[in-house]
Amino acid sequence: MTTIPLRVAGLSWRVRPRAVAVTLGGLALLGLLMALNMRIGDIPMSLSQVLGGTFDVNSADHFVIMELRLPRALTGALVGAALALSGAIIQSIARNPLASPEILGVTTGASVTVVAGVVASGSAYGGVSGLLSTLGIPLLALLGGLTGAVIVYALAWRRGLDGYRLVLVGIGVAAVFTNVKYWLLTVGDVNDTGRAMVWISGSLNGRGWEHVVPVALALAVLVPLTLLGTRSLDALRFGDDTVTALGLRMNPARALMILAAVLLAAVATASAGPIAFVALAAPQVALRLTRYGQPPLLSSAVVGAVLTAAADLIARTVFSPIELPVGVVTAVLGAPYLIHLIWKARK
């Protein structure tokens, strides 16, 4: 693959023109999809009205764009980017294209704690509800995601980390978490479970700036850190013995990158619910577009944002005036892709 060396202030990077082109093209497509999404609403707008309402504070459309439509579009893009980046990290570490936060129990663990918080807000749970409601959805999702990741990592560790064992253990843990989640919905108040079901489906409806900020902050902090860890990921794909021979401290590097992936997936899940298959498909799409040896982190994040924005556009237009949750669309589109990956791995 063609690379161009870049040296700045004594530091050196390898720049891949194809990856740069994919990233820039994805950003342009993402801007178009977000603009198309912001056209849709109770008051239809043209693209010129969207652009005018975004930048002209005196425009009559400014409030609708900035307070109602832009937060939703930004939430979808940022959540998709965070999930895809998390999936790219996990797939690189596990050396398995089937690995992703939802399969490894991260998003399902976050779902359990969030549903527990929503259900516990009912009066039947007494004093527990006050504690859970005080913690807040983002912290609950983070706690559940970390718990799921720790359980899967501990059960899959056998003098090393095998990619397929990690996936199998993750599927089992995710199944347990899923059943716990539905049990909580069964015993909860019908009004609380109704609110929880909307969140479980993965919806961008009603997203505001309070949902944008946590994901934006997580990406601002973790994207630079994960990019600094790219060399560790490059080494990890050669196997544990090779990594040890190269002198890399494998377990600390792996643990830090997994922690970053868990944080990204948990914060994204807290903002929009468990949007399925974005973390699984986006890294593999970016891998094939860039023709790189493993899922590229930055390109994967951009592809994830594009996929989520496109799924949201489909969810809002195909069955209009009925609006589907974006998670339903990603699940319908992602399930055949998962079958394709399993069939390819079997062959």
HELIX and SHEET records of a PDB file:
HELIX    1   1 PRO A   17  ARG A   39  1                                  23    
HELIX    2   2 LEU A   47  PHE A   55  1                                   9    
HELIX    3   3 HIS A   62  PHE A   63  1                                   2    
HELIX    4   4 VAL A   64  ARG A   69  3                                   6    
HELIX    5   5 LEU A   70  ALA A   94  1                                  25    
HELIX    6   6 VAL A  106  VAL A  119  1                                  14    
HELIX    7   7 SER A  123  TYR A  125  5                                   3    
HELIX    8   8 GLY A  127  LEU A  135  1                                   9    
HELIX    9   9 ILE A  137  ALA A  156  1                                  20    
HELIX   10  10 GLY A  163  VAL A  187  1                                  25    
HELIX   11  11 VAL A  190  ILE A  200  1                                  11    
HELIX   12  12 TRP A  209  LEU A  228  1                                  20    
HELIX   13  13 THR A  230  LEU A  236  1                                   7    
HELIX   14  14 ASP A  240  ALA A  245  1                                   6    
HELIX   15  15 MET A  250  ALA A  272  1                                  23    
HELIX   16  16 VAL A  278  THR A  290  1                                  13    
HELIX   17  17 LEU A  297  THR A  317  1                                  21    
HELIX   18  18 VAL A  326  ARG A  346  1                                  21    
SHEET    1   A 2 ILE A   4  VAL A   8  0                                        
SHEET    2   A 2 LEU A  11  VAL A  15 -1                                        
END                                                                             
